[in-house]
C-alpha cells in the first residue's frame, strides 16, 4: 500500500461511524445515580438556554421573519460582526465584549465538567503531537471550507439562503484584529461546548451515540438558520463530520483550529474582497 493510499485509509477509518461510536461508548461511563442524572439534565438545559440553544431559537425566528418578508431570501442580507456604534473606540469596546462572551461560553462547560471529575484532557484538549493536530486542523478546514463555499453559492442561487455579509465593521485599524479574535472565540465556544461538552454529557446520560451525534449536528444547524435553509443544512453536515471525528479521535484542538481558520477566511476575507468581488 502506498503512503497516499495509507493516508486515505486512515481518513476513512477516522470517519467510520461504527468505529467512532465504539470508541465514544468506551470512553465515558453512563451515570446511574438518579439525583446526579437529574442535575445533569438541568445543567444541560440551562447551559443551552444561555448559549447556543437560545441562539438556535432566535435563528428560527429570524428565518421565519425572512421568509415572511416581501423580498426573496436571496435578495436579503444577513450581516455578521455588525458595527454597534459610530464612535470607533466605542464600537471596538462592543466587539471585544462579544469576544469575551464567546470566551466565557468556551470556559463554562470546562468548569462544569471539572466539577464532575472530567478535565480538559478527557474532552480532547491535549498538546501531544501538536504538529499532527495542526495538520489535521488544516485538512479539516479544506474538507469543510471548499465544499461549504460551493454549497453556500448554490443555495443563494437556488433561493434557499440569504446573502451573508461576513463583516459589517467599518474600515478601522483594529478591524482585522477583532475579526480574528471573533473567529477564535467562535471556534473555541462552538467546538468545546457543542462537541466536547455536549457529547460527554449525553453519553453520561446514556443517550445512544447516533442520537447524540444527530442532536449536536441539529443544534449546530439550528443556530445558523438566520442565514437561511442552506446555512442550516451546511452547518448540520459540518456538525456530523466534526462529531464523528471527535468520537473517533478524542482530539478537540483540530476542530477548534479548523473552525477558527474557516471563520478567519470568511470574516477577514470578506472585509478585504467584498469591495472588489461582486458575488460576495
N, C-alpha and C positions, 0 to 999 in steps of 0.2 A: 504493500500500500504506500503510495507517495505521501509526502508531507502534506500536500494540499488536500488529498483525499482524507488523510487522518484528521486534519483540522475540520473539514466539513463534517466528518463523522462525529467529532466531539461536539460541534454546534448542534447537530441533530439530537444527540443524547442529552445535551443541556436543556433542550426544549421539549423533551419527551414527557407528555403528561403522566404516563404511568410511573416513570422513574421519579419525576418531580413530586408526585403525590406520595410515593413511598418514602422518600427522604423527609418530606414535610411531616408525615404522620409519626415517624420515628423520633423526630427532634423534640417534640413537646408533648407532655402528658396531659390528658384532659383532667380538669378539676372535678372532683366528686362531691366536695362539701357543699351542701345546699346554700348556706349563707354566703360563702365565698362566690359561688356562681351568681347569686342574685346581685352581689356587689359589682361583679364584673359586667353583668348586663347593664346595670345602672351606669357604670363608668363609661361603657361603650356609647350608650345613648347620649349622655351629657357631652362626651368628647366630640361626637359627630355633630351635635346641635350647636356647638360653639365653634366648629371648624368647617370641614368640607361638606358635611351633611346639610348644614344650613345654606352653604353656598349652592349646593345642588338644588335646594328648594327655590332659592332666588332665581337660579338659572332657568328652572322650569317656567316660572312666571315671566321671565324675560323672553323666553321663546314664545310663549302664548301671546305676549304683547306684540312681539314682532310679527307673528302670524296674523294678528288682528289689524295690523297697520295697513293702510291703503297701498303702500309700496310693496313690491315683491321682496322676498328675503335677500336676493342677490343685489337689490338696489339699496339695502340698508347697511350700515357700518357698525360693527362692534369695536369699540376703542379700548385698548389695554393701556395701563400705565398713564392714565389721563392726568393732565395738569390740574392742580387743585387751587391754584392762586395765580394772580397776575404778577405778584411780587416774587421774584426769583428765589430769594432766600427763604420765603415762607413756603413756596412750592417744594423746595428741597427738603424742608423740615417734614412736610406731609409725606413725601416719598420715603424718607428714611424711617418714619413711623410705620409705614406699610411694610418695610423690610423687617423692622423689629417685630411686628406682629407675626410675620411668617417664621421668624426665628423662634418665637415662643411656641408656635404650633409644632415646630420640629422638636423642641425640647420637652414639651408636655408629655407625649407618650413615653419618652425615655424615663422621665421621672416616675410616671405611673407604673411602668414595667419594673423599675428598680424596687418599688415597694413590694412587689411580689417575687423578688429574687431573680429577676431576669435582667441581666446587664446588657450594655450596648453590643458586646461581642456576640451575644446569643441571637441578636437580630441582624447580624452581618456587618456591623461597623468595626471591622478589623483592619489592621495595617499590614498583615502578611502579604507578601508578593504584590507590593504596591504597583510595580510596573505592569504586571499582568492585569491587575484590576483597572488600571488606566486604559490599557489596550482594549479590554472588554467594554469599558465605557465608551470609547471612541467607536468601536464596532457597533454597539447598540445605537449610538447616535445615527450612524449611517443607515442601519436597518430600519429604524423608525422614521428618520427625518426625510429621506428621499421619497419613499412611497407616501409619507404623510403630506408632503408638499403637493405631490401629484394628485392625491385624493382631495385635498382642500380646493385646488384649482378646478378639479372636475365637479366637486359639489357646488361651488359657486356658479359654474357654467350651467349646471343642471337645475339651479334654483333652489337647492336644498340648504344653502348656507348663506350667512351674511358675509360681507367682505370684512376681514379682520384687519384693523389698523393696530399693529403690534406696539406702537408707541404714539401716545398723544402729547408727549412733552415738547415744549418749545426748545429751540436750539440754544443750549447753555453749555458752559464748560464742564458742568457736573453731570450732564445727561448720560454720557456713556458709563460713568461710574455707578450711577443709580440704577441703570438698566442691568448692568452686570450683577449688582447686589440683589436686585429683584429676581433675576434669573436663578441665582444661587439659593435665594430664600424659597422660591417655588420648588426647586429641585429637592432641597432638603425636607421641606414641610410635607410635600406630597408623598415622596418615597418612604420616608421614615414613618409617617402616620398611616397612609393608605396601604402600603405594602407591609413593612416590618411590623408595626404595632397591630394593625387590624388582623392580619393573618395569624399572628401569635395568639391574640385573644380569641379569635374564632376557633382555633384549634383547641385551646384550653376549654372552650365551651362545648367541644365535641361536634362542631359543625363539619359535615363531610368536606373533604378537600375541594371537590369540584364545585360545590355550592359556595365555599369560601372564595374560590377564585372568581366565580361569576359575580358574587356580591361586591368584591373590591373593584372589579372591572366596571360594573354598573355604576358604582359610586363615582369613579373617575370620569366616566362618560357623562354622568348627570350634571356635574358642576362645570362642564364645558358646553352645555346646551345653549348658553347665551350666544354662542357662535352659530347656532343652527343645528339641524339634524346631522349634517355632515361632521361638525365638530364633535358632537356627542359620539357618533359611531367610530370616528377615527381614534378618539381617546379611549373608547371602550376596547378597541383592538390593541392599543398600546398597553392598556391595563392587563389584558390577558397575557401578552408576551412578557411583560415585566414581572407579573406574579408567578408565572411558570418558571421564569429564570431564577427568581429568588427561592422558590420552593426547592429547586434542584441544587443550587449552588450555595445557598445561605450567605450570599455576599450582597451587601446593600450599597456600598460605595460606588460600584459601577453604574447602578441605576441613578443615584444622585448626580453623578458626573454626566451621564448621558442626558438626563432631564435638564440639567443646568446648561449644557452646551446647546441643546435644542432651543432653549429659551434665549440664550445669548445670540445665537444666529438669527432668531426671529425678531427679538427686540432691537438689538443694535443694527442688524442687517436692514430691517425695515426703516429705521430712522435715517440710515445713510442712503439707501437705494430708492425709497419711495418718491422723492422729488424727481427722479430721473427714469423710473421704470413705471410704465402705465398700468401694468397688470397687478401691481401690489396695492 
